[in-house]
Amino acid sequence: MFQKTFIPITTFSLALVATTALLIGRGRQAAVPQPPAPTVTVAPVEQREIVEWDEFTGRTVPVETVEVRPRVSGYVQEVRFRSGQLVRKGDTLFVIDPRWHKAEFDRTNAERERAQVRLQNAEREASRTAQLLANNAISTEEAEARQSRFQEARAAVLAAEAARDSAKLDLEYTEVRAPIDGRASRELVSGVAGNATLLTTLVSVDPVYVYADVDENSLLKFNSLLQGKKIAGSCEGRIPVQLQLADEEGFPHIGYIESFDNRLDPQTGSILLRAVFPNSESRIVPGLFARIRVPSSEKYAALLIEERAIGTDQAQKFVLTLTETNTVAYRPVTLGPAVQDKRIVRAGLEAGEQIVVNGLQRVRPGMPVTPQESVVSTDSPELAKR
């Protein structure tokens, strides 16, 4: 006979509930949704008219530099300027003791007066010579002697006047005056000054020169643009150039190219450029290092993208473009110089295409994305630097 086995209903119910819960859990795992597409910031490729510029390092130099030296010797009696002071042409800088030179001037002036009196006497005698000679009152020899004394007296007056004028100049030179407008250095002598003694130096302030070495390729490109009259902004034969000091943003100083040197240095392969910059506020101090930029292209329509949108794949630069289906695509690009915080694109993009400018590291080519428009900058860069 077979023995019947009875399973308690409670145990069976628990097994059924556990099996049902397992099946429900597996169903829920299969229904988990995919993560949303990453959000990226996109911006259009801009097209703007710009001018490209080549940048060079230069040094500021005063237009005029003068060493102030006295023309007469003597004790320095007075200094009438302060170190670093701006002076005008003709201002008195030093006073040399004038007493000796004043005495010499007075003496030569008296000599001139005495010579003038002698000339007057000789002139009166010479004027009576013809009448006395006609009346046989004097001999021919005496008449000739009177004429000779008159000529000598006239020459003596001229010599006395020359000596007086020389003494007058020496007296005037006791006041050492500024030969140019500029900024004075400190006084370099105290006590006795001689003709070769350096008293101080003056440098002109406005305008200033900037010298920079320009390489051969930049020179040839510049000359080609100049001959073709393609340099933007040139007027009255002046080519614009911009300057930036070490503590400045951008290139706020505008000047013009004054000249190039007459030959290329074969050792450095460069030529010396000289530019002129106005300096009415004395912001540019002679001797400073400065960055200058010279136009290297005519004005043209360029494509611009933000620097942060550019990726590097070994030696290849690329951007990620947004397709019509909101996926990203790999696009190699050829870049040009920088324009403020943007870069010129030579090839690889078209104006108006949308590119990823933020979130480049979170996506890969072919991935769907959620695009978000970038805030358009209000700046209008028109200058490109190399």
C-alpha positions as CSV (number, residue, x, y, z in Angstrom):
1,M,0.0,0.0,0.0
2,F,1.1,3.5,-0.8
3,Q,1.5,6.0,2.0
4,K,0.1,9.5,1.3
5,T,2.2,12.6,2.1
6,F,0.4,15.8,3.0
7,I,2.2,19.2,2.5
8,P,1.0,21.8,4.9
9,I,-0.8,24.7,3.1
10,T,1.3,27.3,4.8
11,T,4.5,26.0,3.4
12,F,3.2,25.7,-0.1
13,S,1.8,29.3,0.0
14,L,5.2,30.6,1.1
15,A,7.0,28.9,-1.8
16,L,4.4,30.2,-4.3
17,V,4.9,33.8,-2.9
18,A,8.7,33.6,-3.2
19,T,8.5,32.3,-6.8
20,T,6.1,35.1,-7.7
21,A,8.3,37.8,-6.1
22,L,11.4,36.5,-8.0
23,L,9.6,36.6,-11.3
24,I,8.3,40.2,-10.6
25,G,11.8,41.3,-9.6
26,R,13.3,40.0,-12.9
27,G,10.6,41.8,-14.8
28,R,11.3,45.1,-13.1
29,Q,15.0,44.8,-13.9
30,A,14.3,44.2,-17.6
31,A,12.1,47.4,-17.6
32,V,14.8,49.8,-16.2
33,P,15.0,52.9,-18.6
34,Q,18.2,54.0,-20.3
35,P,20.1,57.1,-18.9
36,P,19.2,60.4,-20.6
37,A,21.4,61.8,-23.3
38,P,24.1,64.1,-21.9
39,T,23.5,67.8,-22.1
40,V,26.1,69.8,-24.1
41,T,26.5,73.5,-24.9
42,V,26.6,74.3,-28.6
43,A,27.3,77.4,-30.5
44,P,27.3,78.4,-34.2
45,V,30.4,78.9,-36.3
46,E,30.8,82.7,-36.6
47,Q,31.8,84.6,-39.7
48,R,33.4,88.0,-39.2
49,E,35.6,90.4,-41.0
50,I,39.1,90.5,-39.4
51,V,42.7,91.6,-40.0
52,E,45.5,89.2,-39.1
53,W,48.5,90.6,-37.2
54,D,52.0,89.4,-36.6
55,E,53.4,90.0,-33.1
56,F,56.9,90.9,-32.2
57,T,58.8,91.8,-29.0
58,G,60.3,95.3,-29.0
59,R,61.8,97.9,-26.8
60,T,60.8,101.5,-26.3
61,V,63.4,104.2,-27.1
62,P,63.2,108.0,-26.8
63,V,63.2,110.0,-30.0
64,E,65.8,112.3,-28.6
65,T,68.5,111.7,-26.0
66,V,70.7,114.7,-25.0
67,E,73.7,114.8,-22.7
68,V,73.7,118.3,-21.1
69,R,77.2,119.7,-20.7
70,P,78.3,123.3,-19.9
71,R,79.9,125.5,-22.5
72,V,81.9,127.5,-20.0
73,S,83.8,126.5,-16.8
74,G,82.9,127.6,-13.3
75,Y,81.3,126.8,-10.1
76,V,77.8,125.4,-10.2
77,Q,75.8,128.0,-8.3
78,E,72.3,126.7,-8.6
79,V,70.3,123.6,-9.8
80,R,66.8,124.6,-10.9
81,F,65.1,121.2,-11.6
82,R,64.2,118.0,-9.7
83,S,65.2,114.5,-10.8
84,G,62.7,113.1,-13.1
85,Q,61.0,116.4,-13.8
86,L,59.5,117.2,-17.2
87,V,61.2,120.3,-18.6
88,R,60.5,122.5,-21.6
89,K,63.0,123.6,-24.2
90,G,64.8,126.8,-23.0
91,D,64.2,126.1,-19.2
92,T,67.2,126.9,-17.1
93,L,68.6,123.7,-15.5
94,F,71.9,124.9,-14.0
95,V,73.4,128.3,-13.1
96,I,77.2,128.6,-13.2
97,D,78.7,131.5,-11.2
98,P,78.4,134.4,-13.7
99,R,80.6,137.0,-11.9
100,W,83.8,136.2,-13.8
101,H,82.1,136.1,-17.1
102,K,80.1,139.3,-16.3
103,A,83.4,141.1,-15.6
104,E,84.9,139.9,-18.8
105,F,81.9,141.1,-20.7
106,D,82.1,144.5,-19.1
107,R,85.9,144.7,-20.0
108,T,85.4,143.8,-23.6
109,N,82.4,146.2,-23.9
110,A,84.7,149.0,-22.6
111,E,87.3,148.0,-25.1
112,R,84.7,148.3,-27.8
113,E,83.7,151.8,-26.6
114,R,87.4,152.9,-26.7
115,A,87.8,151.5,-30.1
116,Q,84.7,153.4,-31.2
117,V,86.1,156.7,-30.0
118,R,89.3,156.1,-31.8
119,L,87.4,155.4,-34.9
120,Q,85.5,158.6,-34.7
121,N,88.7,160.6,-34.3
122,A,90.4,158.8,-37.2
123,E,87.3,159.4,-39.3
124,R,87.3,163.1,-38.7
125,E,91.0,163.4,-39.6
126,A,90.4,161.3,-42.7
127,S,87.5,163.5,-43.8
128,R,89.7,166.7,-43.7
129,T,92.6,165.1,-45.6
130,A,91.4,166.0,-49.1
131,Q,91.0,169.7,-48.3
132,L,94.3,170.0,-46.5
133,L,96.1,168.2,-49.2
134,A,94.6,170.5,-51.8
135,N,95.8,173.6,-49.8
136,N,99.2,172.0,-49.5
137,A,98.8,172.0,-45.7
138,I,99.9,168.4,-45.4
139,S,102.2,166.2,-47.4
140,T,101.0,163.2,-49.4
141,E,102.6,160.9,-46.9
142,E,100.6,162.4,-44.1
143,A,97.4,162.1,-46.0
144,E,98.0,158.4,-46.6
145,A,98.9,157.9,-42.9
146,R,95.6,159.5,-41.9
147,Q,93.7,157.1,-44.2
148,S,95.6,154.2,-42.8
149,R,94.8,155.2,-39.2
150,F,91.1,155.4,-40.1
151,Q,91.1,151.9,-41.6
152,E,93.0,150.5,-38.5
153,A,90.5,152.2,-36.2
154,R,87.6,150.7,-38.0
155,A,89.2,147.2,-37.9
156,A,89.9,147.7,-34.2
157,V,86.2,148.4,-33.6
158,L,85.2,145.2,-35.4
159,A,87.7,143.2,-33.3
160,A,86.4,144.8,-30.1
161,E,82.8,144.0,-31.0
162,A,83.8,140.3,-31.7
163,A,85.5,140.0,-28.4
164,R,82.4,141.6,-26.7
165,D,80.0,139.2,-28.4
166,S,82.1,136.3,-27.4
167,A,82.1,137.4,-23.8
168,K,78.4,138.0,-24.0
169,L,77.9,134.4,-25.2
170,D,80.0,133.1,-22.3
171,L,77.9,135.1,-19.9
172,E,74.7,133.7,-21.4
173,Y,76.1,130.2,-21.2
174,T,76.4,130.5,-17.4
175,E,72.7,129.6,-17.5
176,V,72.6,126.0,-18.8
177,R,69.3,125.6,-20.6
178,A,67.3,122.5,-21.8
179,P,67.9,122.0,-25.5
180,I,64.7,119.9,-25.9
181,D,61.4,119.1,-24.3
182,G,61.8,116.0,-22.1
183,R,62.3,114.4,-18.8
184,A,65.5,115.2,-16.8
185,S,67.7,112.8,-15.0
186,R,69.3,113.6,-11.7
187,E,72.1,116.2,-11.5
188,L,75.4,114.4,-12.0
189,V,77.8,117.1,-10.7
190,S,78.2,119.4,-7.7
191,G,81.0,121.9,-7.5
192,V,83.1,122.8,-10.5
193,A,81.9,122.2,-14.0
194,G,84.2,122.1,-17.0
195,N,83.4,122.1,-20.7
196,A,83.4,118.3,-20.9
197,T,81.5,117.7,-17.6
198,L,78.3,115.8,-17.9
199,L,75.6,117.7,-15.8
200,T,72.5,115.6,-16.6
201,T,70.7,113.9,-19.4
202,L,67.4,114.6,-21.1
203,V,65.1,112.2,-23.0
204,S,62.1,113.2,-25.0
205,V,58.8,111.8,-23.9
206,D,56.2,112.4,-26.6
207,P,56.4,110.6,-29.1
208,V,58.5,107.5,-28.5
209,Y,60.1,105.0,-30.8
210,V,59.7,101.2,-30.5
211,Y,62.3,99.0,-32.1
212,A,61.6,95.4,-33.0
213,D,63.3,92.7,-35.1
214,V,61.0,91.4,-37.9
215,D,61.8,88.0,-39.4
216,E,62.4,87.5,-43.1
217,N,59.1,85.7,-43.9
218,S,57.0,88.4,-42.1
219,L,58.9,91.1,-44.0
220,L,58.2,89.5,-47.4
221,K,54.6,89.0,-46.6
222,F,54.3,92.6,-45.3
223,N,56.0,94.0,-48.4
224,S,53.7,92.0,-50.7
225,L,50.6,93.4,-48.9
226,L,52.1,96.9,-49.0
227,Q,52.9,96.8,-52.7
228,G,49.4,95.5,-53.4
229,K,47.8,98.2,-51.3
230,K,46.0,95.6,-49.3
231,I,46.9,96.7,-45.8
232,A,43.8,97.9,-44.0
233,G,43.8,101.1,-42.0
234,S,46.8,102.7,-43.8
235,C,46.4,106.4,-44.5
236,E,48.7,109.1,-45.7
237,G,51.4,106.5,-46.3
238,R,51.3,105.4,-42.6
239,I,50.9,101.7,-41.7
240,P,49.1,101.2,-38.4
241,V,50.9,99.3,-35.6
242,Q,49.7,98.5,-32.1
243,L,51.6,98.2,-28.8
244,Q,51.0,96.4,-25.5
245,L,53.0,96.9,-22.3
246,A,53.6,94.1,-19.8
247,D,50.8,95.1,-17.4
248,E,48.2,95.8,-20.1
249,E,45.4,93.8,-21.6
250,G,45.0,94.0,-25.4
251,F,46.9,96.5,-27.5
252,P,45.6,99.9,-26.4
253,H,48.4,102.1,-28.0
254,I,48.1,102.9,-31.7
255,G,51.0,104.2,-33.7
256,Y,52.5,103.8,-37.1
257,I,55.5,102.3,-38.8
258,E,58.1,104.9,-39.3
259,S,60.8,102.9,-41.2
260,F,62.6,99.6,-41.7
261,D,66.4,99.3,-41.7
262,N,68.1,99.3,-45.0
263,R,69.2,95.7,-44.9
264,L,68.5,92.3,-43.3
265,D,70.9,91.1,-40.6
266,P,72.4,87.9,-42.1
267,Q,73.3,86.5,-38.6
268,T,69.8,86.8,-37.2
269,G,67.8,86.7,-40.4
270,S,65.8,89.7,-39.3
271,I,65.4,93.4,-40.0
272,L,65.0,96.2,-37.6
273,L,61.6,98.0,-37.6
274,R,61.0,101.4,-36.0
275,A,57.5,102.5,-35.1
276,V,56.3,105.8,-33.6
277,F,53.7,106.0,-30.8
278,P,52.2,109.1,-29.3
279,N,52.8,109.3,-25.5
280,S,51.0,112.4,-24.3
281,E,50.2,110.7,-20.9
282,S,53.8,109.6,-20.5
283,R,52.6,106.0,-20.0
284,I,55.3,104.6,-22.2
285,V,58.7,104.9,-20.5
286,P,61.8,104.6,-22.6
287,G,63.6,101.3,-22.1
288,L,60.5,99.1,-21.5
289,F,59.9,95.8,-23.2
290,A,56.7,95.8,-25.3
291,R,54.7,93.7,-27.6
292,I,53.8,95.2,-31.0
293,R,51.8,93.8,-33.8
294,V,51.9,94.6,-37.5
295,P,49.2,93.9,-40.0
296,S,49.9,90.7,-42.0
297,S,46.7,90.4,-44.1
298,E,44.0,92.4,-45.7
299,K,40.6,92.5,-44.2
300,Y,38.6,89.3,-45.0
301,A,35.6,87.2,-43.8
302,A,36.9,84.6,-41.4
303,L,35.3,81.6,-39.6
304,L,35.7,81.8,-35.8
305,I,35.1,79.2,-33.1
306,E,35.8,79.2,-29.4
307,E,39.1,77.8,-28.1
308,R,37.3,75.4,-25.7
309,A,35.5,73.7,-28.6
310,I,38.8,72.5,-30.0
311,G,40.0,69.0,-29.2
312,T,43.4,67.3,-30.0
313,D,43.7,63.8,-31.4
314,Q,47.4,63.2,-31.5
315,A,48.6,65.8,-34.1
316,Q,45.1,66.4,-35.5
317,K,42.8,69.2,-34.2
318,F,39.1,68.5,-34.3
319,V,35.6,69.7,-33.2
320,L,32.4,67.8,-32.6
321,T,29.5,69.1,-34.7
322,L,25.8,68.7,-34.0
323,T,23.8,66.7,-36.6
324,E,20.2,67.0,-37.5
325,T,19.4,64.0,-35.3
326,N,21.1,65.6,-32.3
327,T,24.1,63.3,-32.4
328,V,27.7,64.5,-32.5
329,A,30.1,64.0,-35.4
330,Y,33.9,64.1,-35.5
331,R,35.2,66.9,-37.8
332,P,38.9,67.5,-38.3
333,V,39.7,71.2,-38.8
334,T,42.7,73.4,-39.9
335,L,43.2,76.3,-37.5
336,G,44.6,79.8,-38.0
337,P,45.7,82.4,-35.5
338,A,43.9,83.4,-32.3
339,V,41.4,86.2,-32.1
340,Q,41.0,87.2,-28.5
341,D,39.4,84.0,-27.0
342,K,38.5,82.5,-30.5
343,R,40.4,80.8,-33.3
344,I,40.3,81.2,-37.0
345,V,39.3,78.1,-38.9
346,R,41.0,77.7,-42.2
347,A,39.2,74.6,-43.3
348,G,36.8,71.9,-42.1
349,L,33.7,73.9,-41.1
350,E,31.0,76.1,-42.7
351,A,29.5,79.3,-41.3
352,G,26.4,78.6,-39.1
353,E,27.2,75.0,-38.3
354,Q,26.6,74.1,-34.6
355,I,29.6,72.7,-32.7
356,V,30.0,71.5,-29.1
357,V,31.7,74.2,-27.0
358,N,31.1,72.7,-23.5
359,G,30.9,69.0,-22.6
360,L,33.4,67.8,-25.1
361,Q,34.9,65.3,-22.7
362,R,31.5,63.7,-21.9
363,V,30.6,62.6,-25.4
364,R,31.9,60.6,-28.2
365,P,31.2,60.7,-32.0
366,G,27.8,59.2,-32.8
367,M,26.4,59.7,-29.3
368,P,23.0,61.4,-29.0
369,V,23.1,64.6,-26.9
370,T,20.8,67.2,-25.6
371,P,22.0,70.5,-27.1
372,Q,21.8,73.7,-25.2
373,E,22.4,77.1,-26.9
374,S,25.5,79.0,-25.7
375,V,25.2,82.7,-24.7
376,V,26.4,84.7,-27.6
377,S,29.3,87.1,-26.7
378,T,28.8,90.8,-27.4
379,D,32.4,91.3,-28.3
380,S,33.3,91.9,-32.0
381,P,36.9,90.8,-32.5
382,E,38.3,92.2,-35.7
383,L,42.0,91.6,-35.0
384,A,43.8,88.3,-35.3
385,K,47.3,87.7,-33.9
386,R,49.8,85.1,-34.9
